[in-house]
Amino acid sequence: DMELNRQHPLAEALGELTRERLFQRVLLRGLTQEDVGRFVDMTSGHAAPRGLAEAVYTQTEGNPLFVTEVVRLLVQEGELGAEQVRETDSWTIRIPEGVREVIGRRLNRLSQRCNEALTVASLVGREFTSAQLAPLVEDTTDDRLFEVLEEALAARVIEELPQSVGRYQFTHALIQETLSGELSTTRKVRLHAHIAETLERYYGDEADTNAAELVYHFSEAEAVLGTDRLAHYSVIAGERALSAYAWEEAQDHFQRALAVKENHKVDSETAALRSGLGRAQVAMGLITEGEGNLSRAFDLYVESGDPVHAVAIADHPYAMPLLRLLPGLISHTLELVTPESLQAGRVLCNHGICLGTTRNGYLGAQEAFGQALAIARRDHDQSLEMRALSSSANIDGMHLRWTESLDKSLQAIELASLVDEPVFKIRGHFWAGNSLLCGLGDVAGARSQFSQMLTDAEQLRDRT
């Protein structure tokens, strides 16, 4: 696992051999996840679940020595017996002592100053920059830091990331884990506190952009720094994850912050966390849990005299399964929102869906959509117009009014060239396809709409 520089004695010998064409250079790569799975199967004597192979591969990154040692440890501890494998849903893979010793020998060849800098870097993360590290490593000038990083690069403990200057990563996650694992809990917590506050100052006005990174360090330093900034950055990181369609990540941020605020006074931040958690859960299909958190957040905002944030909960473009559970909340919001405003238009779209899912609510639903559409066109808001059309097409389709549904769906799709609203475009293709298939019997046309819907859905997935 070493690159030879031109000063290394072996480099000249290899050059001579290459000139004589007496050997062929073979590039050895790590094992794939499938290779790791087959090795675990052979070692354990029975088919291991995919989750186990994935956990071993993730921890070892396919390094054959590390794979062998990890699997050997699992066998020694009886973790690969048929009964244990069947009963285990998640796997935690520890670093075997043999692997620690191998990594330790490599680290021992480095200077003390280099090991100290790498230890701090191991708590920053798998990736780090020299700019991040500079204020964290005590009594080290920029030139000296550059020297120790060059030392670590030469030893292949870290590597430079391509197409970037001053950005590095540990060549293997186990090297990072070994370095951080050598610290006592107290030392680790204090270092995380130092890193959290230093990075917060370093990022300055860009702190919110790096909220997820700050959440990690403030969470690890909770015993020293408390929970205020942890909760603050968790809200920001969660909202950024929601914007990136990273639902599970958003849920983790909001749940972590709510846990640390459990014994604190309920405040607007608590409401924001419940609102974010509810939206993440709904997106993940956890409708009941999401409805409970959204309703609680709405009530907290109303009770605290904050109608702006209460209305913001109700104007979000939720899917129909949730809106069926929120008719009371949506109706209440119509009393809080400024009439004829764009926000009123968004709430009216949700109100229309609530009405349209009931047996006799079609006319009331179309009246709500008509009001929303009029507001959108008055204010030239194509996003709201697209939302109103796709929502109205949804209810038309539910009530088997295929002609109306097709017409509105096609109008919504046409607006997609003007605004970036992938969810409404996907819904437009869905109901256009259903209308063509069920209402007009146009199989080819329906297939075209569903094909485009799938393409758009895959593009949306790739944004995460």
Protein Blocks (a to p, Z undefined) as FASTA:
>chain_A
ZZcdfklmklmmmmmmmmnopaccdddddddfklmmmmmmmmnopacdfklmmmmmmmnn
opaklmmmmmmmmmmnopmgfklmmmpmbdcddddfklmmmmmmmmmmpcfklmmmmmmm
mmnombdcfklmmmmmghiafklmmmmmmmmmmnomaccdehiehiacdfbfklmmmmmm
mpcfklmmmmmmmmmmmmmmmnmmmmmmmmmmmmmmmmmmmmmnommlmmmmmmmmmmmm
mmnopaklmmmmmmmmmmmmmmpccdfklmmmmmmmmmmmmmnopamlmmmmmmmmmmmm
mmnopaklmmmmmmpccdfklmmmmmmmmmmmmmmpcghiaklmmmmmmmmmmmmmpmkl
mmmmmmmmmmmmmmmmmnopaklmmmmmmmmmmmmmmnopaklmmmmmmmmmmmmmmpcc
fklmmmmmmmmmmmmmmmnopaklmmmmmmmmmmmmmmmmmmZZ
